[in-house]
Amino acid sequence: MKRPPWKERRRRIDLALMFCAILIVWLLWRNDDTALAQATISACFLLAGALLSVYTGAAVVDDRNIMQHMGAGAYEDGEPPA
């Protein structure tokens, strides 16, 4: 069993968070004071919070599962998980 591709997961999370940040900054820069803009900004903040929560929670669960399947020496090769 190979370790999970954390590099790819981080890249996807980073892209999603950057999308949220760019959308928030763009909407604030436009100074569009509509209900749709406010709802979009709120949704972006909620999405970013959910992404970070799921990302950290999934890391804990995945590391626990890796340790169960590969044993305690799963991360002892001196390299950080890729």
Secondary structure, 3 states (H helix, E strand, C coil): CCCCCHHHHHHHHHHHHHHHHHHHHHHHHHCCCCHHHHHHHHHHHHHHHHHHHHHHHHHHHHHHHHHHHHCHHHHCCCCCCC
